[in-house]
Amino acid sequence: MSSEPSRAALERLRTITWDDPGAGLHPRALRALLMREYMRRAALWARACGAEEDRHVRAHS
């Protein structure tokens, strides 16, 4: 798997001016939205990788 999509996403995040008062969203609100999106995507990856089933099996072993 190539790291190009990840690198491109990282570069887009690095170009954001996080403390720009004219950006529209308050920095705390923006960080909250980004964290929510991160957690949503992490859950999708965990589900796709079978992490939920693995945890369930271990808990009932």
Phi, psi and omega in degrees: 000135181279149178268004182302311178300321179294318180295320179296318178296318178299317179296322177296320179294323180293336181277351180288134173270100189290335184252025179280111182295338180270007185286345178108309180258142174295141182307322179294320179294320179296316178297322179296318178296318178296319179294320178299316179294320177300314181294322178299313180292323178297321178295320177298317179295318180299318179295316181295329182271358178081018182295326180294316180294319180298318179295319180297318180296314181296321182293332182251020179271000000 
